[in-house]
Amino acid sequence: MPNQSQNEVREERRMDGKIVRLNKGFGFIEGSDGRYYFFHCAELSMFSKNIRFLVQGDKVTFQPGKTDDGPRAYAIETEFLANGSLKT
């Protein structure tokens, strides 16, 4: 069966949120609008690529969007500590 492309819409704005679920390279973010957004680790910024540094409750910013399957998070950036280093 051939892959079907999904209709994808990305918004220009960024949104605050927090990680609410993680599972082997994907998860869900609860946005500041109360909606849950699916994400894949490929959408993490270059500073956040190592998903093992993420834990539930981490604050993030992201570009909200939607696909045929529902809300999706793009261009995800994790919160940095005050000294500019990633939380370990």
Rosetta constraint file for C-alpha pairs under 8 A:
AtomPair CA 6 CA 67 HARMONIC 6.17 0.50
AtomPair CA 6 CA 68 HARMONIC 5.89 0.50
AtomPair CA 7 CA 67 HARMONIC 5.45 0.50
AtomPair CA 7 CA 68 HARMONIC 5.83 0.50
AtomPair CA 8 CA 65 HARMONIC 7.28 0.50
AtomPair CA 8 CA 66 HARMONIC 5.83 0.50
AtomPair CA 8 CA 67 HARMONIC 4.55 0.50
AtomPair CA 8 CA 68 HARMONIC 7.20 0.50
AtomPair CA 9 CA 65 HARMONIC 5.34 0.50
AtomPair CA 9 CA 66 HARMONIC 5.34 0.50
AtomPair CA 9 CA 67 HARMONIC 6.49 0.50
AtomPair CA 10 CA 63 HARMONIC 7.00 0.50
AtomPair CA 10 CA 64 HARMONIC 6.21 0.50
AtomPair CA 10 CA 65 HARMONIC 4.18 0.50
AtomPair CA 10 CA 66 HARMONIC 6.66 0.50
AtomPair CA 10 CA 74 HARMONIC 7.76 0.50
AtomPair CA 11 CA 63 HARMONIC 6.38 0.50
AtomPair CA 11 CA 64 HARMONIC 5.78 0.50
AtomPair CA 11 CA 65 HARMONIC 5.59 0.50
AtomPair CA 12 CA 63 HARMONIC 6.93 0.50
AtomPair CA 13 CA 63 HARMONIC 6.21 0.50
AtomPair CA 13 CA 64 HARMONIC 7.47 0.50
AtomPair CA 14 CA 61 HARMONIC 6.46 0.50
AtomPair CA 14 CA 62 HARMONIC 5.35 0.50
AtomPair CA 14 CA 63 HARMONIC 4.64 0.50
AtomPair CA 14 CA 64 HARMONIC 6.76 0.50
AtomPair CA 15 CA 31 HARMONIC 6.71 0.50
AtomPair CA 15 CA 32 HARMONIC 6.69 0.50
AtomPair CA 15 CA 61 HARMONIC 5.41 0.50
AtomPair CA 15 CA 62 HARMONIC 5.40 0.50
AtomPair CA 15 CA 63 HARMONIC 6.22 0.50
AtomPair CA 15 CA 64 HARMONIC 6.79 0.50
AtomPair CA 16 CA 31 HARMONIC 6.03 0.50
AtomPair CA 16 CA 32 HARMONIC 5.58 0.50
AtomPair CA 16 CA 59 HARMONIC 7.34 0.50
AtomPair CA 16 CA 60 HARMONIC 5.91 0.50
AtomPair CA 16 CA 61 HARMONIC 4.44 0.50
AtomPair CA 16 CA 62 HARMONIC 6.60 0.50
AtomPair CA 17 CA 29 HARMONIC 6.14 0.50
AtomPair CA 17 CA 30 HARMONIC 5.37 0.50
AtomPair CA 17 CA 31 HARMONIC 4.20 0.50
AtomPair CA 17 CA 32 HARMONIC 5.37 0.50
AtomPair CA 17 CA 59 HARMONIC 5.81 0.50
AtomPair CA 17 CA 60 HARMONIC 5.33 0.50
AtomPair CA 17 CA 61 HARMONIC 5.98 0.50
AtomPair CA 17 CA 62 HARMONIC 7.59 0.50
AtomPair CA 18 CA 29 HARMONIC 5.38 0.50
AtomPair CA 18 CA 30 HARMONIC 5.47 0.50
AtomPair CA 18 CA 31 HARMONIC 6.76 0.50
AtomPair CA 18 CA 56 HARMONIC 7.54 0.50
AtomPair CA 18 CA 57 HARMONIC 5.47 0.50
AtomPair CA 18 CA 58 HARMONIC 5.34 0.50
AtomPair CA 18 CA 59 HARMONIC 4.35 0.50
AtomPair CA 18 CA 60 HARMONIC 5.58 0.50
AtomPair CA 19 CA 27 HARMONIC 7.58 0.50
AtomPair CA 19 CA 28 HARMONIC 6.14 0.50
AtomPair CA 19 CA 29 HARMONIC 4.52 0.50
AtomPair CA 19 CA 30 HARMONIC 6.48 0.50
AtomPair CA 19 CA 54 HARMONIC 7.95 0.50
AtomPair CA 19 CA 55 HARMONIC 6.99 0.50
AtomPair CA 19 CA 56 HARMONIC 4.99 0.50
AtomPair CA 19 CA 57 HARMONIC 5.13 0.50
AtomPair CA 19 CA 58 HARMONIC 5.39 0.50
AtomPair CA 19 CA 59 HARMONIC 6.61 0.50
AtomPair CA 19 CA 60 HARMONIC 7.31 0.50
AtomPair CA 20 CA 27 HARMONIC 7.58 0.50
AtomPair CA 20 CA 28 HARMONIC 5.73 0.50
AtomPair CA 20 CA 29 HARMONIC 5.50 0.50
AtomPair CA 20 CA 30 HARMONIC 6.29 0.50
AtomPair CA 20 CA 56 HARMONIC 5.13 0.50
AtomPair CA 20 CA 57 HARMONIC 6.02 0.50
AtomPair CA 21 CA 27 HARMONIC 5.08 0.50
AtomPair CA 21 CA 28 HARMONIC 5.12 0.50
AtomPair CA 21 CA 29 HARMONIC 7.12 0.50
AtomPair CA 21 CA 56 HARMONIC 5.98 0.50
AtomPair CA 22 CA 26 HARMONIC 5.97 0.50
AtomPair CA 22 CA 27 HARMONIC 4.25 0.50
AtomPair CA 22 CA 28 HARMONIC 6.73 0.50
AtomPair CA 22 CA 55 HARMONIC 7.42 0.50
AtomPair CA 22 CA 56 HARMONIC 7.02 0.50
AtomPair CA 23 CA 27 HARMONIC 5.74 0.50
AtomPair CA 25 CA 40 HARMONIC 6.00 0.50
AtomPair CA 25 CA 41 HARMONIC 5.08 0.50
AtomPair CA 25 CA 51 HARMONIC 6.87 0.50
AtomPair CA 26 CA 38 HARMONIC 7.49 0.50
AtomPair CA 26 CA 39 HARMONIC 5.55 0.50
AtomPair CA 26 CA 40 HARMONIC 4.27 0.50
AtomPair CA 26 CA 41 HARMONIC 5.56 0.50
AtomPair CA 27 CA 38 HARMONIC 5.89 0.50
AtomPair CA 27 CA 39 HARMONIC 5.45 0.50
AtomPair CA 27 CA 40 HARMONIC 6.62 0.50
AtomPair CA 28 CA 36 HARMONIC 6.23 0.50
AtomPair CA 28 CA 37 HARMONIC 5.37 0.50
AtomPair CA 28 CA 38 HARMONIC 4.57 0.50
AtomPair CA 28 CA 39 HARMONIC 5.88 0.50
AtomPair CA 29 CA 36 HARMONIC 5.56 0.50
AtomPair CA 29 CA 37 HARMONIC 5.10 0.50
AtomPair CA 29 CA 38 HARMONIC 6.54 0.50
AtomPair CA 29 CA 39 HARMONIC 7.35 0.50
AtomPair CA 29 CA 73 HARMONIC 7.53 0.50
AtomPair CA 30 CA 34 HARMONIC 6.07 0.50
AtomPair CA 30 CA 35 HARMONIC 5.74 0.50
AtomPair CA 30 CA 36 HARMONIC 4.54 0.50
AtomPair CA 30 CA 37 HARMONIC 6.32 0.50
AtomPair CA 31 CA 35 HARMONIC 5.50 0.50
AtomPair CA 31 CA 36 HARMONIC 6.19 0.50
AtomPair CA 31 CA 37 HARMONIC 7.01 0.50
AtomPair CA 35 CA 71 HARMONIC 7.86 0.50
AtomPair CA 36 CA 71 HARMONIC 6.90 0.50
AtomPair CA 37 CA 64 HARMONIC 7.61 0.50
AtomPair CA 37 CA 70 HARMONIC 7.80 0.50
AtomPair CA 37 CA 71 HARMONIC 4.88 0.50
AtomPair CA 37 CA 72 HARMONIC 4.63 0.50
AtomPair CA 37 CA 73 HARMONIC 5.46 0.50
AtomPair CA 38 CA 70 HARMONIC 7.97 0.50
AtomPair CA 38 CA 71 HARMONIC 6.38 0.50
AtomPair CA 38 CA 72 HARMONIC 4.72 0.50
AtomPair CA 38 CA 73 HARMONIC 5.95 0.50
AtomPair CA 39 CA 43 HARMONIC 6.85 0.50
AtomPair CA 39 CA 72 HARMONIC 5.96 0.50
AtomPair CA 39 CA 73 HARMONIC 5.20 0.50
AtomPair CA 39 CA 74 HARMONIC 7.02 0.50
AtomPair CA 40 CA 44 HARMONIC 7.75 0.50
AtomPair CA 41 CA 49 HARMONIC 6.91 0.50
AtomPair CA 41 CA 51 HARMONIC 6.66 0.50
AtomPair CA 42 CA 49 HARMONIC 7.46 0.50
AtomPair CA 43 CA 73 HARMONIC 7.58 0.50
AtomPair CA 43 CA 74 HARMONIC 5.35 0.50
AtomPair CA 43 CA 75 HARMONIC 5.13 0.50
AtomPair CA 43 CA 76 HARMONIC 5.78 0.50
AtomPair CA 44 CA 48 HARMONIC 5.54 0.50
AtomPair CA 44 CA 49 HARMONIC 5.37 0.50
AtomPair CA 44 CA 74 HARMONIC 7.74 0.50
AtomPair CA 44 CA 75 HARMONIC 5.99 0.50
AtomPair CA 44 CA 76 HARMONIC 4.71 0.50
AtomPair CA 44 CA 77 HARMONIC 6.16 0.50
AtomPair CA 45 CA 49 HARMONIC 6.04 0.50
AtomPair CA 45 CA 75 HARMONIC 6.19 0.50
AtomPair CA 45 CA 76 HARMONIC 5.75 0.50
AtomPair CA 45 CA 77 HARMONIC 5.38 0.50
AtomPair CA 45 CA 78 HARMONIC 7.90 0.50
AtomPair CA 47 CA 77 HARMONIC 7.68 0.50
AtomPair CA 47 CA 86 HARMONIC 7.87 0.50
AtomPair CA 48 CA 53 HARMONIC 7.65 0.50
AtomPair CA 48 CA 77 HARMONIC 6.60 0.50
AtomPair CA 48 CA 78 HARMONIC 6.26 0.50
AtomPair CA 50 CA 54 HARMONIC 7.81 0.50
AtomPair CA 53 CA 87 HARMONIC 7.11 0.50
AtomPair CA 53 CA 88 HARMONIC 6.13 0.50
AtomPair CA 54 CA 58 HARMONIC 6.62 0.50
AtomPair CA 58 CA 78 HARMONIC 7.42 0.50
AtomPair CA 58 CA 79 HARMONIC 7.47 0.50
AtomPair CA 59 CA 78 HARMONIC 6.34 0.50
AtomPair CA 59 CA 79 HARMONIC 5.77 0.50
AtomPair CA 60 CA 76 HARMONIC 6.67 0.50
AtomPair CA 60 CA 77 HARMONIC 5.55 0.50
AtomPair CA 60 CA 78 HARMONIC 4.45 0.50
AtomPair CA 60 CA 79 HARMONIC 5.63 0.50
AtomPair CA 61 CA 76 HARMONIC 5.82 0.50
AtomPair CA 61 CA 77 HARMONIC 5.35 0.50
AtomPair CA 61 CA 78 HARMONIC 6.59 0.50
AtomPair CA 61 CA 79 HARMONIC 7.74 0.50
AtomPair CA 62 CA 73 HARMONIC 6.03 0.50
AtomPair CA 62 CA 74 HARMONIC 5.81 0.50
AtomPair CA 62 CA 75 HARMONIC 5.49 0.50
AtomPair CA 62 CA 76 HARMONIC 4.37 0.50
AtomPair CA 62 CA 77 HARMONIC 6.29 0.50
AtomPair CA 63 CA 73 HARMONIC 5.82 0.50
AtomPair CA 63 CA 74 HARMONIC 4.94 0.50
AtomPair CA 63 CA 75 HARMONIC 5.76 0.50
AtomPair CA 63 CA 76 HARMONIC 6.93 0.50
AtomPair CA 64 CA 71 HARMONIC 7.30 0.50
AtomPair CA 64 CA 72 HARMONIC 6.15 0.50
AtomPair CA 64 CA 73 HARMONIC 4.95 0.50
AtomPair CA 64 CA 74 HARMONIC 6.26 0.50
AtomPair CA 65 CA 71 HARMONIC 5.83 0.50
AtomPair CA 65 CA 72 HARMONIC 5.10 0.50
AtomPair CA 65 CA 73 HARMONIC 6.08 0.50
AtomPair CA 65 CA 74 HARMONIC 7.11 0.50
AtomPair CA 66 CA 70 HARMONIC 5.42 0.50
AtomPair CA 66 CA 71 HARMONIC 4.23 0.50
AtomPair CA 66 CA 72 HARMONIC 5.08 0.50
AtomPair CA 67 CA 71 HARMONIC 6.35 0.50
AtomPair CA 67 CA 72 HARMONIC 6.74 0.50
AtomPair CA 79 CA 86 HARMONIC 7.72 0.50
AtomPair CA 80 CA 84 HARMONIC 5.62 0.50
AtomPair CA 80 CA 85 HARMONIC 5.94 0.50
AtomPair CA 80 CA 86 HARMONIC 5.31 0.50
AtomPair CA 80 CA 87 HARMONIC 6.75 0.50
AtomPair CA 81 CA 85 HARMONIC 5.71 0.50
AtomPair CA 81 CA 86 HARMONIC 6.24 0.50
AtomPair CA 81 CA 87 HARMONIC 6.40 0.50
